[in-house]
């Protein structure tokens, strides 16, 4: 039988094993170290890349936290500025109302004083006119009374009678 699986040939096994060992020795001497070093280098570069990715992820989380903090501070500052602006607006409005009220009161007092002075002037004028009219009426009455002698004597007697009664 020529089938090598059924009956092995020892010479062939020897030379195949020897070829394999020589090949293994040559590979170990010349190729194994460069292959292992390149595999190790690749493994190291993968680990470094993973570490850098982790660092980048942590840095992104820190940046996001910083961004959130900055946004909160900006919102708080905006709210404070809006509150200050509202307070300032309210103060300006209330000051303007107070000033307008003061000016209105001042104008009312001035108007009242002007009205009072005009009233006094009008009353004085009316009194003067009434006095002038009274004098004119009295003059006309007296002229008429004194133009007639009988009326004059009667007037004098009435006046004397009034003096005695008092």
TORPABA-777329 format. One record per atom (N, C-alpha, C, CB): residue number from 1; x, y, z; atom name. Coordinates in nm, 2 decimals. Last residue first. Glycine has a CB too. Layout:
R  num       u       v       w  atome
R  NUM       X       Y       Z     CA
...
# end
This chain:
R  num       u       v       w  atome
R  166   -8.24   15.95    6.87      N
R  166   -8.13   15.87    6.91     CA
R  166   -8.08   15.91    7.04      C
R  166   -8.02   15.88    6.80     CB
R  165   -8.43   16.15    6.85      N
R  165   -8.47   16.01    6.88     CA
R  165   -8.35   15.92    6.92      C
R  165   -8.54   15.95    6.76     CB
R  164   -8.30   16.38    6.77      N
R  164   -8.36   16.37    6.90     CA
R  164   -8.40   16.23    6.94      C
R  164   -8.49   16.46    6.90     CB
R  163   -8.22   16.31    6.51      N
R  163   -8.12   16.33    6.61     CA
R  163   -8.18   16.33    6.75      C
R  163   -8.05   16.47    6.59     CB
R  162   -8.46   16.29    6.38      N
R  162   -8.38   16.17    6.39     CA
R  162   -8.28   16.19    6.50      C
R  162   -8.32   16.14    6.26     CB
R  161   -8.54   16.56    6.38      N
R  161   -8.62   16.46    6.46     CA
R  161   -8.55   16.33    6.48      C
R  161   -8.75   16.44    6.38     CB
R  160   -8.35   16.66    6.22      N
R  160   -8.35   16.71    6.36     CA
R  160   -8.43   16.61    6.44      C
R  160   -8.41   16.85    6.37     CB
R  159   -8.43   16.55    5.98      N
R  159   -8.30   16.52    6.04     CA
R  159   -8.29   16.56    6.18      C
R  159   -8.20   16.59    5.95     CB
R  158   -8.68   16.66    5.95      N
R  158   -8.67   16.51    5.97     CA
R  158   -8.54   16.48    6.03      C
R  158   -8.69   16.44    5.83     CB
R  157   -8.61   16.93    5.92      N
R  157   -8.69   16.89    6.04     CA
R  157   -8.68   16.74    6.06      C
R  157   -8.84   16.93    6.01     CB
R  156   -8.47   16.91    5.68      N
R  156   -8.40   16.96    5.80     CA
R  156   -8.48   16.92    5.92      C
R  156   -8.38   17.11    5.80     CB
R  155   -8.68   16.83    5.51      N
R  155   -8.57   16.75    5.53     CA
R  155   -8.49   16.78    5.66      C
R  155   -8.47   16.76    5.41     CB
R  154   -8.85   17.06    5.53      N
R  154   -8.90   16.93    5.57     CA
R  154   -8.79   16.83    5.60      C
R  154   -9.00   16.87    5.47     CB
R  153   -8.69   17.24    5.41      N
R  153   -8.73   17.26    5.55     CA
R  153   -8.78   17.13    5.60      C
R  153   -8.84   17.37    5.56     CB
R  152   -8.67   17.13    5.15      N
R  152   -8.55   17.16    5.23     CA
R  152   -8.59   17.17    5.37      C
R  152   -8.48   17.28    5.18     CB
R  151   -8.93   17.14    5.06      N
R  151   -8.87   17.01    5.08     CA
R  151   -8.75   17.02    5.16      C
R  151   -8.84   16.95    4.94     CB
R  150   -8.96   17.41    5.04      N
R  150   -9.05   17.34    5.14     CA
R  150   -8.98   17.20    5.16      C
R  150   -9.19   17.32    5.08     CB
R  149   -8.78   17.48    4.84      N
R  149   -8.76   17.53    4.97     CA
R  149   -8.84   17.45    5.07      C
R  149   -8.80   17.67    4.98     CB
R  148   -8.63   17.26    4.60      N
R  148   -8.76   17.31    4.65     CA
R  148   -8.74   17.35    4.80      C
R  148   -8.87   17.21    4.64     CB
R  147   -8.38   17.17    4.58      N
R  147   -8.43   17.27    4.48     CA
R  147   -8.56   17.33    4.52      C
R  147   -8.44   17.20    4.34     CB
R  146   -8.32   16.97    4.75      N
R  146   -8.28   17.11    4.79     CA
R  146   -8.33   17.21    4.69      C
R  146   -8.13   17.11    4.80     CB
R  145   -8.42   16.75    4.62      N
R  145   -8.48   16.78    4.75     CA
R  145   -8.45   16.93    4.78      C
R  145   -8.42   16.69    4.86     CB
R  144   -8.25   16.75    4.40      N
R  144   -8.40   16.75    4.38     CA
R  144   -8.46   16.80    4.51      C
R  144   -8.45   16.62    4.33     CB
R  143   -8.01   16.73    4.52      N
R  143   -8.04   16.84    4.43     CA
R  143   -8.19   16.86    4.41      C
R  143   -7.97   16.82    4.29     CB
R  142   -8.04   16.48    4.65      N
R  142   -8.02   16.61    4.73     CA
R  142   -8.05   16.73    4.64      C
R  142   -7.88   16.61    4.79     CB
R  141   -8.05   16.31    4.43      N
R  141   -8.16   16.32    4.53     CA
R  141   -8.16   16.45    4.60      C
R  141   -8.16   16.20    4.62     CB
R  140   -7.80   16.35    4.31      N
R  140   -7.93   16.38    4.24     CA
R  140   -8.05   16.40    4.33      C
R  140   -7.95   16.27    4.13     CB
R  139   -7.64   16.27    4.52      N
R  139   -7.63   16.41    4.47     CA
R  139   -7.75   16.45    4.40      C
R  139   -7.51   16.42    4.38     CB
R  138   -7.71   16.00    4.55      N
R  138   -7.74   16.09    4.66     CA
R  138   -7.73   16.24    4.61      C
R  138   -7.63   16.07    4.77     CB
R  137   -7.63   15.92    4.30      N
R  137   -7.77   15.91    4.33     CA
R  137   -7.80   16.01    4.45      C
R  137   -7.81   15.76    4.37     CB
R  136   -7.35   15.96    4.32      N
R  136   -7.43   16.03    4.22     CA
R  136   -7.58   16.03    4.25      C
R  136   -7.40   15.96    4.08     CB
R  135   -7.30   15.80    4.54      N
R  135   -7.27   15.94    4.55     CA
R  135   -7.35   16.02    4.45      C
R  135   -7.12   15.98    4.54     CB
R  134   -7.36   15.55    4.43      N
R  134   -7.43   15.60    4.55     CA
R  134   -7.42   15.75    4.57      C
R  134   -7.38   15.53    4.68     CB
R  133   -7.18   15.54    4.23      N
R  133   -7.32   15.54    4.20     CA
R  133   -7.40   15.59    4.31      C
R  133   -7.37   15.40    4.16     CB
R  132   -6.94   15.53    4.38      N
R  132   -6.96   15.63    4.28     CA
R  132   -7.11   15.65    4.25      C
R  132   -6.88   15.61    4.16     CB
R  131   -6.99   15.29    4.52      N
R  131   -6.97   15.42    4.59     CA
R  131   -7.00   15.53    4.50      C
R  131   -6.83   15.43    4.66     CB
R  130   -7.00   15.11    4.31      N
R  130   -7.12   15.13    4.40     CA
R  130   -7.11   15.26    4.47      C
R  130   -7.13   15.01    4.50     CB
R  129   -6.74   15.14    4.22      N
R  129   -6.85   15.17    4.13     CA
R  129   -6.98   15.20    4.21      C
R  129   -6.87   15.06    4.02     CB
R  128   -6.60   15.04    4.44      N
R  128   -6.58   15.18    4.39     CA
R  128   -6.69   15.23    4.30      C
R  128   -6.45   15.19    4.31     CB
R  127   -6.70   14.78    4.45      N
R  127   -6.72   14.88    4.56     CA
R  127   -6.71   15.02    4.52      C
R  127   -6.63   14.84    4.68     CB
R  126   -6.60   14.69    4.21      N
R  126   -6.75   14.69    4.23     CA
R  126   -6.78   14.79    4.34      C
R  126   -6.81   14.55    4.26     CB
R  125   -6.33   14.70    4.27      N
R  125   -6.38   14.78    4.15     CA
R  125   -6.53   14.80    4.17      C
R  125   -6.35   14.71    4.02     CB
R  124   -6.32   14.52    4.48      N
R  124   -6.28   14.66    4.50     CA
R  124   -6.33   14.75    4.39      C
R  124   -6.12   14.67    4.50     CB
R  123   -6.39   14.29    4.34      N
R  123   -6.48   14.34    4.45     CA
R  123   -6.44   14.49    4.48      C
R  123   -6.45   14.25    4.58     CB
R  122   -6.18   14.27    4.15      N
R  122   -6.32   14.29    4.10     CA
R  122   -6.41   14.34    4.21      C
R  122   -6.38   14.16    4.05     CB
R  121   -5.97   14.24    4.32      N
R  121   -5.97   14.35    4.24     CA
R  121   -6.11   14.38    4.19      C
R  121   -5.87   14.33    4.12     CB
R  120   -6.05   14.00    4.44      N
R  120   -6.03   14.12    4.52     CA
R  120   -6.04   14.24    4.44      C
R  120   -5.90   14.11    4.60     CB
R  119   -6.04   13.84    4.21      N
R  119   -6.16   13.85    4.28     CA
R  119   -6.16   13.98    4.37      C
R  119   -6.19   13.73    4.37     CB
R  118   -5.77   13.85    4.14      N
R  118   -5.87   13.90    4.05     CA
R  118   -6.00   13.93    4.12      C
R  118   -5.89   13.81    3.93     CB
R  117   -5.67   13.72    4.37      N
R  117   -5.63   13.86    4.34     CA
R  117   -5.73   13.93    4.25      C
R  117   -5.49   13.87    4.29     CB
R  116   -5.79   13.47    4.33      N
R  116   -5.82   13.55    4.46     CA
R  116   -5.78   13.69    4.43      C
R  116   -5.74   13.49    4.57     CB
R  115   -5.68   13.39    4.09      N
R  115   -5.82   13.41    4.10     CA
R  115   -5.86   13.49    4.22      C
R  115   -5.89   13.27    4.12     CB
R  114   -5.41   13.37    4.17      N
R  114   -5.45   13.47    4.06     CA
R  114   -5.60   13.50    4.07      C
R  114   -5.41   13.41    3.93     CB
R  113   -5.43   13.17    4.36      N
R  113   -5.38   13.31    4.40     CA
R  113   -5.42   13.41    4.30      C
R  113   -5.23   13.31    4.42     CB
R  112   -5.52   12.97    4.20      N
R  112   -5.60   13.01    4.31     CA
R  112   -5.56   13.15    4.35      C
R  112   -5.60   12.91    4.42     CB
R  111   -5.29   12.94    4.03      N
R  111   -5.42   12.98    3.97     CA
R  111   -5.52   13.03    4.08      C
R  111   -5.48   12.86    3.90     CB
R  110   -5.10   12.87    4.22      N
R  110   -5.08   12.99    4.14     CA
R  110   -5.22   13.04    4.08      C
R  110   -4.98   12.98    4.03     CB
R  109   -5.21   12.63    4.30      N
R  109   -5.20   12.73    4.39     CA
R  109   -5.18   12.87    4.32      C
R  109   -5.08   12.70    4.48     CB
R  108   -5.20   12.49    4.05      N
R  108   -5.33   12.51    4.11     CA
R  108   -5.32   12.62    4.21      C
R  108   -5.38   12.38    4.18     CB
R  107   -4.92   12.48    4.01      N
R  107   -5.00   12.55    3.92     CA
R  107   -5.14   12.59    3.98      C
R  107   -5.02   12.47    3.79     CB
R  106   -4.86   12.32    4.23      N
R  106   -4.80   12.46    4.22     CA
R  106   -4.88   12.54    4.13      C
R  106   -4.65   12.45    4.17     CB
R  105   -4.99   12.09    4.17      N
R  105   -5.02   12.16    4.29     CA
R  105   -4.98   12.30    4.28      C
R  105   -4.96   12.09    4.41     CB
R  104   -4.84   12.03    3.93      N
R  104   -4.99   12.05    3.92     CA
R  104   -5.03   12.13    4.05      C
R  104   -5.07   11.92    3.91     CB
R  103   -4.59   11.99    4.03      N
R  103   -4.61   12.09    3.94     CA
R  103   -4.76   12.13    3.93      C
R  103   -4.56   12.05    3.80     CB
R  102   -4.64   11.76    4.19      N
R  102   -4.59   11.89    4.25     CA
R  102   -4.62   12.00    4.16      C
R  102   -4.44   11.87    4.28     CB
R  101   -4.72   11.58    4.00      N
R  101   -4.82   11.62    4.10     CA
R  101   -4.77   11.75    4.17      C
R  101   -4.83   11.51    4.21     CB
R  100   -4.49   11.56    3.85      N
R  100   -4.61   11.61    3.78     CA
R  100   -4.71   11.66    3.89      C
R  100   -4.67   11.51    3.69     CB
R   99   -4.33   11.45    4.04      N
R   99   -4.29   11.58    3.99     CA
R   99   -4.41   11.64    3.92      C
R   99   -4.17   11.57    3.89     CB
R   98   -4.46   11.20    4.07      N
R   98   -4.45   11.29    4.19     CA
R   98   -4.42   11.43    4.14      C
R   98   -4.34   11.24    4.28     CB
R   97   -4.43   11.10    3.82      N
R   97   -4.56   11.12    3.87     CA
R   97   -4.56   11.22    3.99      C
R   97   -4.63   10.99    3.92     CB
R   96   -4.15   11.08    3.80      N
R   96   -4.22   11.17    3.71     CA
R   96   -4.36   11.20    3.76      C
R   96   -4.23   11.10    3.57     CB
R   95   -4.11   10.89    4.00      N
R   95   -4.05   11.03    4.01     CA
R   95   -4.12   11.12    3.92      C
R   95   -3.90   11.02    3.98     CB
R   94   -4.24   10.67    3.89      N
R   94   -4.29   10.73    4.01     CA
R   94   -4.24   10.87    4.04      C
R   94   -4.26   10.64    4.13     CB
R   93   -4.08   10.64    3.66      N
R   93   -4.22   10.67    3.64     CA
R   93   -4.28   10.73    3.77      C
R   93   -4.30   10.54    3.61     CB
R   92   -3.83   10.58    3.77      N
R   92   -3.85   10.70    3.69     CA
R   92   -3.99   10.74    3.67      C
R   92   -3.79   10.67    3.55     CB
R   91   -3.90   10.35    3.91      N
R   91   -3.85   10.47    3.99     CA
R   91   -3.87   10.59    3.90      C
R   91   -3.71   10.45    4.03     CB
R   90   -3.97   10.18    3.70      N
R   90   -4.07   10.21    3.80     CA
R   90   -4.03   10.33    3.88      C
R   90   -4.09   10.09    3.90     CB
R   89   -3.71   10.17    3.57      N
R   89   -3.83   10.22    3.50     CA
R   89   -3.94   10.26    3.60      C
R   89   -3.89   10.12    3.40     CB
R   88   -3.56   10.05    3.77      N
R   88   -3.53   10.18    3.73     CA
R   88   -3.65   10.25    3.66      C
R   88   -3.40   10.18    3.63     CB
R   87   -3.69    9.80    3.78      N
R   87   -3.68    9.89    3.90     CA
R   87   -3.66   10.03    3.86      C
R   87   -3.58    9.84    4.00     CB
R   86   -3.63    9.71    3.52      N
R   86   -3.77    9.73    3.57     CA
R   86   -3.78    9.82    3.69      C
R   86   -3.84    9.59    3.60     CB
R   85   -3.35    9.70    3.54      N
R   85   -3.42    9.79    3.44     CA
R   85   -3.56    9.81    3.48      C
R   85   -3.41    9.72    3.30     CB
R   84   -3.32    9.51    3.74      N
R   84   -3.27    9.64    3.76     CA
R   84   -3.34    9.74    3.66      C
R   84   -3.12    9.65    3.74     CB
R   83   -3.43    9.29    3.60      N
R   83   -3.49    9.34    3.73     CA
R   83   -3.45    9.48    3.76      C
R   83   -3.46    9.24    3.84     CB
R   82   -3.25    9.27    3.39      N
R   82   -3.39    9.30    3.36     CA
R   82   -3.46    9.35    3.49      C
R   82   -3.47    9.17    3.31     CB
R   81   -3.02    9.20    3.53      N
R   81   -3.03    9.32    3.45     CA
R   81   -3.17    9.37    3.42      C
R   81   -2.95    9.31    3.32     CB
R   80   -3.10    8.96    3.64      N
R   80   -3.07    9.07    3.73     CA
R   80   -3.07    9.20    3.66      C
R   80   -2.92    9.05    3.79     CB
R   79   -3.14    8.81    3.41      N
R   79   -3.25    8.83    3.50     CA
R   79   -3.22    8.95    3.59      C
R   79   -3.28    8.71    3.58     CB
R   78   -2.87    8.81    3.32      N
R   78   -2.98    8.87    3.24     CA
R   78   -3.10    8.90    3.32      C
R   78   -3.02    8.78    3.12     CB
R   77   -2.75    8.67    3.52      N
R   77   -2.71    8.81    3.50     CA
R   77   -2.82    8.88    3.42      C
R   77   -2.57    8.81    3.43     CB
R   76   -2.88    8.42    3.49      N
R   76   -2.89    8.49    3.61     CA
R   76   -2.86    8.64    3.60      C
R   76   -2.80    8.43    3.72     CB
R   75   -2.79    8.36    3.23      N
R   75   -2.93    8.37    3.26     CA
R   75   -2.95    8.45    3.38      C
R   75   -3.00    8.24    3.26     CB
R   74   -2.51    8.34    3.28      N
R   74   -2.56    8.44    3.19     CA
R   74   -2.71    8.47    3.21      C
R   74   -2.54    8.40    3.04     CB
R   73   -2.51    8.13    3.46      N
R   73   -2.46    8.26    3.50     CA
R   73   -2.51    8.37    3.41      C
R   73   -2.31    8.26    3.51     CB
R   72   -2.61    7.93    3.29      N
R   72   -2.68    7.96    3.41     CA
R   72   -2.64    8.10    3.46      C
R   72   -2.66    7.86    3.52     CB
R   71   -2.40    7.93    3.10      N
R   71   -2.54    7.96    3.06     CA
R   71   -2.62    8.00    3.18      C
R   71   -2.60    7.84    2.99     CB
R   70   -2.19    7.84    3.26      N
R   70   -2.18    7.97    3.19     CA
R   70   -2.32    8.02    3.15      C
R   70   -2.09    7.97    3.07     CB
R   69   -2.28    7.58    3.32      N
R   69   -2.25    7.68    3.43     CA
R   69   -2.25    7.82    3.37      C
R   69   -2.12    7.65    3.50     CB
R   68   -2.29    7.47    3.06      N
R   68   -2.41    7.48    3.14     CA
R   68   -2.39    7.59    3.25      C
R   68   -2.45    7.34    3.20     CB
R   67   -2.01    7.49    3.00      N
R   67   -2.11    7.56    2.92     CA
R   67   -2.24    7.58    2.99      C
R   67   -2.14    7.48    2.79     CB
R   66   -1.91    7.32    3.19      N
R   66   -1.87    7.46    3.19     CA
R   66   -1.97    7.54    3.11      C
R   66   -1.73    7.48    3.13     CB
R   65   -2.03    7.08    3.11      N
R   65   -2.06    7.13    3.24     CA
R   65   -2.02    7.28    3.25      C
R   65   -1.98    7.05    3.35     CB
R   64   -1.91    7.06    2.86      N
R   64   -2.05    7.07    2.87     CA
R   64   -2.09    7.13    3.00      C
R   64   -2.12    6.94    2.84     CB
R   63   -1.64    7.04    2.93      N
R   63   -1.68    7.15    2.86     CA
R   63   -1.83    7.17    2.86      C
R   63   -1.64    7.14    2.71     CB
R   62   -1.65    6.79    3.07      N
R   62   -1.61    6.91    3.14     CA
R   62   -1.66    7.04    3.07      C
R   62   -1.46    6.91    3.16     CB
R   61   -1.73    6.63    2.85      N
R   61   -1.82    6.64    2.96     CA
R   61   -1.78    6.77    3.05      C
R   61   -1.81    6.52    3.05     CB
R   60   -1.50    6.67    2.69      N
R   60   -1.63    6.71    2.64     CA
R   60   -1.73    6.73    2.76      C
R   60   -1.68    6.61    2.54     CB
R   59   -1.31    6.55    2.86      N
R   59   -1.30    6.69    2.83     CA
R   59   -1.43    6.75    2.78      C
R   59   -1.18    6.71    2.73     CB
R   58   -1.40    6.28    2.85      N
R   58   -1.40    6.35    2.98     CA
R   58   -1.39    6.51    2.96      C
R   58   -1.29    6.31    3.06     CB
R   57   -1.35    6.24    2.57      N
R   57   -1.49    6.23    2.63     CA
R   57   -1.50    6.30    2.76      C
R   57   -1.53    6.08    2.64     CB
R   56   -1.08    6.27    2.57      N
R   56   -1.16    6.36    2.49     CA
R   56   -1.30    6.36    2.54      C
R   56   -1.16    6.32    2.34     CB
R   55   -1.01    6.05    2.72      N
R   55   -0.97    6.19    2.77     CA
R   55   -1.06    6.29    2.69      C
R   55   -0.82    6.21    2.74     CB
R   54   -1.10    5.85    2.56      N
R   54   -1.16    5.86    2.69     CA
R   54   -1.13    6.00    2.75      C
R   54   -1.10    5.76    2.79     CB
R   53   -0.93    5.89    2.34      N
R   53   -1.08    5.90    2.32     CA
R   53   -1.15    5.92    2.46      C
R   53   -1.14    5.77    2.25     CB
R   52   -0.69    5.84    2.46      N
R   52   -0.72    5.97    2.41     CA
R   52   -0.86    5.99    2.39      C
R   52   -0.64    5.99    2.27     CB
R   51   -0.73    5.56    2.51      N
R   51   -0.71    5.66    2.62     CA
R   51   -0.73    5.80    2.58      C
R   51   -0.56    5.64    2.68     CB
R   50   -0.75    5.47    2.25      N
R   50   -0.86    5.45    2.34     CA
R   50   -0.85    5.55    2.46      C
R   50   -0.87    5.31    2.40     CB
R   49   -0.50    5.53    2.16      N
R   49   -0.61    5.59    2.09     CA
R   49   -0.74    5.58    2.18      C
R   49   -0.64    5.52    1.96     CB
R   48   -0.35    5.37    2.33      N
R   48   -0.33    5.51    2.33     CA
R   48   -0.45    5.58    2.27      C
R   48   -0.20    5.55    2.25     CB
R   47   -0.44    5.12    2.24      N
R   47   -0.46    5.16    2.38     CA
R   47   -0.45    5.31    2.39      C
R   47   -0.36    5.09    2.47     CB
R   46   -0.34    5.13    1.97      N
R   46   -0.49    5.11    2.00     CA
R   46   -0.52    5.16    2.14      C
R   46   -0.53    4.97    1.98     CB
R   45   -0.07    5.14    2.02      N
R   45   -0.14    5.25    1.95     CA
R   45   -0.29    5.25    1.97      C
R   45   -0.10    5.25    1.80     CB
R   44   -0.03    4.89    2.14      N
R   44    0.00    5.01    2.22     CA
R   44   -0.07    5.13    2.15      C
R   44    0.15    5.04    2.22     CB
R   43   -0.10    4.72    1.93      N
R   43   -0.18    4.71    2.05     CA
R   43   -0.16    4.84    2.13      C
R   43   -0.13    4.59    2.14     CB
R   42    0.10    4.80    1.75      N
R   42   -0.04    4.82    1.71     CA
R   42   -0.12    4.82    1.84      C
R   42   -0.08    4.71    1.61     CB
R   41    0.32    4.71    1.90      N
R   41    0.31    4.85    1.86     CA
R   41    0.17    4.88    1.82      C
R   41    0.40    4.88    1.74     CB
R   40    0.27    4.44    1.90      N
R   40    0.27    4.51    2.03     CA
R   40    0.26    4.66    2.00      C
R   40    0.41    4.49    2.10     CB
R   39    0.29    4.39    1.63      N
R   39    0.16    4.36    1.70     CA
R   39    0.16    4.44    1.83      C
R   39    0.15    4.20    1.73     CB
R   38    0.56    4.46    1.59      N
R   38    0.45    4.53    1.52     CA
R   38    0.31    4.51    1.58      C
R   38    0.45    4.49    1.37     CB
R   37    0.68    4.27    1.76      N
R   37    0.69    4.41    1.79     CA
R   37    0.59    4.50    1.71      C
R   37    0.84    4.46    1.75     CB
R   36    0.60    4.04    1.63      N
R   36    0.55    4.06    1.77     CA
R   36    0.57    4.21    1.80      C
R   36    0.63    3.98    1.87     CB
R   35    0.73    4.07    1.39      N
R   35    0.59    4.05    1.39     CA
R   35    0.53    4.09    1.53      C
R   35    0.55    3.91    1.35     CB
R   34    1.00    4.10    1.47      N
R   34    0.93    4.21    1.40     CA
R   34    0.78    4.20    1.40      C
R   34    0.98    4.22    1.26     CB
R   33    1.02    3.84    1.60      N
R   33    1.04    3.96    1.67     CA
R   33    0.98    4.08    1.60      C
R   33    1.19    3.99    1.70     CB
R   32    0.98    3.66    1.38      N
R   32    0.89    3.66    1.50     CA
R   32    0.91    3.79    1.57      C
R   32    0.93    3.54    1.59     CB
R   31    1.17    3.67    1.18      N
R   31    1.04    3.73    1.15     CA
R   31    0.96    3.74    1.28      C
R   31    0.96    3.64    1.06     CB
R   30    1.42    3.56    1.27      N
R   30    1.41    3.68    1.18     CA
R   30    1.28    3.75    1.17      C
R   30    1.46    3.65    1.04     CB
R   29    1.39    3.36    1.46      N
R   29    1.51    3.44    1.46     CA
R   29    1.49    3.57    1.38      C
R   29    1.62    3.36    1.40     CB
R   28    1.15    3.24    1.39      N
R   28    1.16    3.29    1.52     CA
R   28    1.28    3.39    1.52      C
R   28    1.19    3.18    1.63     CB
R   27    1.20    3.16    1.13      N
R   27    1.09    3.25    1.15     CA
R   27    1.11    3.32    1.29      C
R   27    0.95    3.19    1.15     CB
R   26    1.40    2.98    1.18      N
R   26    1.43    3.10    1.09     CA
R   26    1.32    3.20    1.12      C
R   26    1.43    3.06    0.94     CB
R   25    1.26    2.79    1.34      N
R   25    1.38    2.86    1.39     CA
R   25    1.41    2.99    1.31      C
R   25    1.50    2.77    1.39     CB
R   24    1.07    2.71    1.15      N
R   24    1.02    2.77    1.28     CA
R   24    1.14    2.85    1.34      C
R   24    0.98    2.66    1.38     CB
R   23    1.23    2.59    0.96      N
R   23    1.15    2.70    0.92     CA
R   23    1.10    2.78    1.05      C
R   23    1.02    2.66    0.84     CB
R   22    1.33    2.39    1.12      N
R   22    1.42    2.49    1.06     CA
R   22    1.34    2.62    1.02      C
R   22    1.50    2.43    0.93     CB
R   21    1.10    2.25    1.17      N
R   21    1.18    2.31    1.28     CA
R   21    1.27    2.41    1.23      C
R   21    1.25    2.20    1.36     CB
R   20    1.02    2.17    0.91      N
R   20    0.93    2.25    0.99     CA
R   20    1.01    2.32    1.10      C
R   20    0.82    2.17    1.05     CB
R   19    1.23    2.01    0.84      N
R   19    1.20    2.13    0.76     CA
R   19    1.12    2.23    0.84      C
R   19    1.14    2.09    0.63     CB
R   18    1.20    1.81    1.03      N
R   18    1.32    1.89    1.03     CA
R   18    1.30    2.02    0.95      C
R   18    1.44    1.81    0.97     CB
R   17    0.95    1.71    0.95      N
R   17    0.97    1.77    1.09     CA
R   17    1.09    1.86    1.09      C
R   17    0.98    1.66    1.19     CB
R   16    1.02    1.62    0.70      N
R   16    0.92    1.72    0.71     CA
R   16    0.93    1.79    0.85      C
R   16    0.78    1.65    0.70     CB
R   15    1.22    1.43    0.76      N
R   15    1.25    1.54    0.68     CA
R   15    1.15    1.65    0.69      C
R   15    1.28    1.50    0.54     CB
R   14    1.06    1.25    0.92      N
R   14    1.18    1.31    0.97     CA
R   14    1.21    1.43    0.90      C
R   14    1.30    1.21    0.96     CB
R   13    0.86    1.17    0.74      N
R   13    0.82    1.24    0.87     CA
R   13    0.94    1.31    0.92      C
R   13    0.76    1.13    0.97     CB
R   12    1.01    1.04    0.55      N
R   12    0.94    1.15    0.51     CA
R   12    0.90    1.23    0.64      C
R   12    0.81    1.11    0.43     CB
R   11    1.11    0.83    0.71      N
R   11    1.20    0.92    0.64     CA
R   11    1.13    1.05    0.61      C
R   11    1.27    0.85    0.52     CB
R   10    0.89    0.68    0.77      N
R   10    0.96    0.75    0.87     CA
R   10    1.06    0.85    0.81      C
R   10    1.03    0.65    0.96     CB
R    9    0.58    0.67    0.64      N
R    9    0.71    0.66    0.61     CA
R    9    0.79    0.74    0.70      C
R    9    0.74    0.69    0.46     CB
R    8    0.29    0.50    0.76      N
R    8    0.37    0.62    0.75     CA
R    8    0.52    0.58    0.71      C
R    8    0.37    0.70    0.88     CB
R    7    0.03    0.36    0.62      N
R    7    0.16    0.32    0.67     CA
R    7    0.25    0.44    0.65      C
R    7    0.22    0.19    0.59     CB
R    6   -0.20    0.52    0.59      N
R    6   -0.21    0.39    0.65     CA
R    6   -0.07    0.34    0.70      C
R    6   -0.26    0.29    0.54     CB
R    5   -0.10    0.75    0.47      N
R    5   -0.18    0.76    0.60     CA
R    5   -0.19    0.62    0.67      C
R    5   -0.32    0.82    0.57     CB
R    4    0.02    0.69    0.24      N
R    4    0.10    0.73    0.35     CA
R    4    0.02    0.74    0.48      C
R    4    0.17    0.86    0.32     CB
R    3   -0.04    0.42    0.04      N
R    3   -0.11    0.53    0.11     CA
R    3   -0.03    0.57    0.23      C
R    3   -0.26    0.48    0.14     CB
R    2    0.05    0.20   -0.09      N
R    2    0.12    0.32   -0.10     CA
R    2    0.06    0.44   -0.03      C
R    2    0.14    0.35   -0.25     CB
R    1    0.08   -0.12    0.00      N
R    1    0.00    0.00    0.00     CA
R    1    0.09    0.12    0.00      C
R    1   -0.09    0.00    0.12     CB
# end
